[in-house]
């Protein structure tokens, strides 16, 4: 092998550029809608109009699988009409809706079922309305702090170069005495957010995992080292930092995998990041519906979803999901907790679920 091949840099994860873009006509009445339209034209993208961001019916594709993959490369620009925010426990009080859908192809993602037949990506241009609704939620709870999660239904960092909406929310919360923002990402494209006036009111979190999980189940997302380098930039920009280890997956060599994960975090993070660091841990879970959808969309997945090996856990609304048996769940929780506190004794573990 030539020296040139040995030293050639590995290409980085590029920013998302859709193949198709749909606009609601009223979206063009907003400056954000006009800016996204101009961006799409400059990119030479195929542009269509649609009556509603919820009704995209003419996507190309000869099979359901092909239509799904094209939908994940489709951007829809519209107006968020529903301004009642969903709750977002245990992460925050409310989910703030600035986008819906994600360009990643994580096999296990709960959006596989919650978005159902609408896996295309939607961004909302009426940010003044959305922030006005957030203000009302904050005012209702004064003097309590109200936390908002911006990544319940999307990965907003992966869309920031198109929408600019996340920076708007960060700077809005930076001015709020009783409002705070949280979001999580698998993308490293953080540059547009580094100069935001956040006033330390936003916790910037990265989703991380063992190498086995990232390589086998998270296609279309930034590589682990890219996320960690981005976390260092975010820490230097003064943001409170956090990590979500999710989904924690029991696999051959899992102890070594998760120990290595924490070791790499410890070695690569700047010292200032460890002063105010949070961890959230979520074990892998699935529903029967999700299993059926995942097996259709990712027919070659290695994701273990054997109901006989799992424990059925009832949810709040009478629907349950399959989680690990108590013995496995406890082993995962105890081992990873020990690894976290060994490397980051000042860190706070917010929950294991």
N, C-alpha and C positions, 0 to 999 in steps of 0.2 A: 504494500500500500504506500502511496506517495506521501511525502511530508505535507504537501498541500491538503490532502484529504484528512490527514490526522489533525491538522491545526485549523481546518475550516470551522467557523463558529456554527453552533447549532441554531437554526432559525428560531426566533422568539414567537410567542403567541401574538398574532396580529389582532387589531381591533375589529369588531364586528362591522361588516358591511352587508346589508341585506341584498337579496336579488330582486325582490319586489317591494314596492312601497305603495300603500293605500292611504288616501286622505279623506276624512269627512269634509264636506264642503265648508262647514262652519269653522273648521280648524284653521282655515286660511284667514279668518277674521282676527287671529291672534298673531302677535309678532313671532312667537316661538314656532307656530305652524308655518309661517312664511319662511323663517330661517331654515327649518328642516326641509321645506320644499326646495329652496335654493341649493342646499347641500346635496339633496338627492339628484337634482339636475346636474350639478357639477360632477357627481360621481358617475353620471351616465346611466342611472338606474331606471328600470321600467316603472312608470308611475301610473296609478289608477285612482279613480274616485270611488267612494263607497258611501252609501246612505248611513251606515252605522259601523262603528268599530267592533260591534258584536256580531256582525253579519257578513262575513267574508266567505262566500260560497263557491266562487269560481276559480279556486286555486288549481293549477295544473297538476298532472300526475295520473298515471295509469293504474295505480294501486293505492290502497289505504296507506301502506308504508311509504310510498313515494310522496303522496300528498302530505304526510306528516313531516317528512324531511324538508320538503319545500316550505311548509308552514313555518318551520323553525328558522327559515331564512327570509321570512316575510315581516315587514314592519308596517304597522297600522297607526296612523296619527289621528287622534280624535279628542273628544271632550269628555271628561269624567263627569257624568251627570249625577251619579250616586255619591253624595257627600257624607253619608253615614259611614263612619269608620268601623271596621271589624276590630274585635278585641285581639290581643296578640300575646297571651300568656304562654310561658312564663317570662318571655323576653321583655315585654313592655305592656303598657296599658292598651295602646291602640296601634293598628297598622295604618300608616299614611300612604295612600295610593297614588304613586307618581308614575308607575308603569306596571304592566302585567305581562308575564311570559318571559322566557329566558332563551338565549341562543345556545346554551350549553346542552350537552347530551348525557347528563348524569343518569345512569340507568335506574337508580333507586328513587329519584326525586318525586316528592308528593305532588308536584304540579302535573305529573303524568295523569293523575285522576282528577284533581281539583279543577284543572283547565279543560279536561275532557276533550271534546272535539274542536277546541279553539286554542291550539298550541302556538299560534302566531303571536308576535310580540307587539304590545300596544304601549304607546306613550301618550300622555295627556298634556294638552297645551294650556289648559285653563288653570295655571298654577295659582293665580290670585284667589280663585274660588277654593282650591284645596287648602291653601295656607290660611284662608279666612275660617274654614271649618276647623282646622287645627287650633286656631286661636280660641274658638269657642270652647273646645274640649279642655284647653288649658285653663281658661277662665272659670269653668264650672268646678274645677278641682282645687283651686287656690284655697289654702296655702300649700297643698300637696304638690309634689313634683309629678308632672305627667310625662311619661316616656312614650316615644313613638318609634315603631320599627318600620324602616323603609324598604326592607327586602323580603317581605312575606310572600309576595307573588312574582318577584323578578330579581334580577341582579342589577341594581341601578348603576354600579360602577362600570359595568360592561356596556351601558348605553349612554354614559355621560358625554362622550365626544359627539353624540348626536343631539341629545336633548338639553344638556346643561341644567336639568331640573334638580339634581341632587345637590349641587352647590347652592342653589336657591334655598333649599330647605335647610341646609347646614347653616347658612348665614342668617336665615330667619330664626332658627333655634338659638343661634349665638346671641341674639338680642332678647331672648326670653328668660326672665328670672325663674319661671316655674316650668319651662319646657326643655326637654332633652330629646336627642335623636340617637338612634342606634341603627346600624345596618351591617350586613355581612356580605362578603364577596369572595368569589373564586377567581377574580381577575386582578391583574397587576397594573392596569392602566389608570394610575392614580394622579398623574401630573395635573389635570385640571382642578384637582381638589386641594392641592398642597398649599395654595395661598389663600384659601377661604378663611374668612373671619369667623372661626368656629367658637372662640371663647371657651374652649374645652367643654362645650355642651354637647358634643357629638362623640360617641364611642365608635371608632372605626374598627370593625372586626373582620378577620380573615378566616375562611373555612380551610382547615388543614386536615391531613389524614396520613395514614401509613402509605408508603410507596405503592404497596399492592393495591390499595383501594383507588388511589389516584390513577394509576396506570390502567387498571381494568374497568373502572366504572365511571370515570369522569372525562370522557372525550369532549373536546371543544372548549376546555377551560385552560386557564394559565397553569403552567407547570409549578411544582412545589417551590423550586428555588426562585421563580419569578414572584410568587406571592410573598415569600419571606423578604426578598429584597425590597418589595413595595412596602411591607410592614415597617422596615427600617426607615424608609422615607417618610412614612406617615408619623412614626414616633418622633422623628426629628422636626416635623412640622407642628409638633405640640399636641396632637390628638391623643386622648386616652385610647389605649389599644386593647383589643381582645382577640381571642381565638375560639372558634367553635370546632371541636373535634367531632365530626359527624359526617355520615353515620359511622359509629364504631362498629366494625365488622369482625366477627370471630372467623379467623382464617388460619391456615397453617403458618406458624411463625409469627402469630400476632403479637406476642410479647416483645420480640425483637423489633418488629415493625413499629410499634408505638413507642418503645424506648428510644429507637433511633430518631423518630419524629421529634421527641422532646429534646434530645441531645442536639439535633440540628437547629432547633429554635433557639436553644441556649447559646450555641456557638455563633449564630448569625445575627441575633438581635442586638441593637445598641443598648448600652447599659441603662440609658434613660427610659427605655421601654418597660423595664422590669419593675419600675417604681409604682405603676398603677396599671396592673395587668389582670384581665379577667379571663376565665375559661368557662365554657359551657360544653357539656358532653351529652350526646344523644346516641343511644344505641340504635342499630338498624331495626326497622320495623316495616311491616307491609300489611296491606289488607288483601282480601281475595280479589277484589276489583283491581287493585294496583298490580297484583301478580299477573292477572290476565292481560292487562294493558302492556305491561313491561315485556312479557314474553312475545307479544305480537310485534312491538316496536323494536325490540332488541333480541331477536330470536337466538342469537349466539351468546347471550350474556352468561357469565359465570356466577352471577348473583345467586346465592343460596336462598331459596324461598320454600323450604320443606316445612309444611305446616305441622307435620308429626314431630319435628324437632323443637318446636316453639311453644311458647305460652300465650294463651289468648288473653288480651288485656282489654277490658271494656272502656270505652270512651265516654265523654260527657253527654253525647247525644244519642246514646243507645247503640252506637256502632263501635266495634272493637278492632284491634289490630294484633298482629302476631309479633311478639318481642322474644328476646332470648329467655330461656329458662332461668330461674332465680340464681342457680349456681353459676351459670355462665355470666349473667349480668353482674353479679357481685364480684366475680373475678376480674372482669373488665374494669369495673368502677374502681376497685381497690388498687389494682396495678397501675392504672393511668394516673390516679390521684397521687400515689406515691411518687411517680415519676415527675409530676408537675411540681410538687412541693420540694422535691430534691433539687430541682433546677431553679425554681422560682418560689422561694419560701415566702415572699411577700404577696404572691398572687392570691386572687379570690376565685374560688370555684362557685359559680352561681347556681348550677344545678346539674344533676345527672338524671336523665329520663329515658 
